[in-house]
Amino acid sequence: MTELKDERIDVAFLPIGGTYTMDIDEAVEAAFVMKPRIVIPVHYNHIKGTEADPMEFKRKLENKGESKVIVL
């Protein structure tokens, strides 16, 4: 993700489900490094073991960084 920090990313779709992908805290750190304008959390709550609260992700990221989170 650090290689993307100098790119001008408008929208990032980041997984938050854990188990098979990044978890919430890892996704928050990735977004904080990348600094996209908008982040949409994906890959959660569809497969057993990927339970995650997208509103927790939204709260953590918006409190830490400049990105806006849109939960679909």
Secondary structure, DSSP 8 states (H G I E B T S, - for coil): -GGGTTS--SEEEEE-B-TTS-BHHHHHHHHHHH--SEEEEES-SSSTT----HHHHHHHHHHHSS-EE---
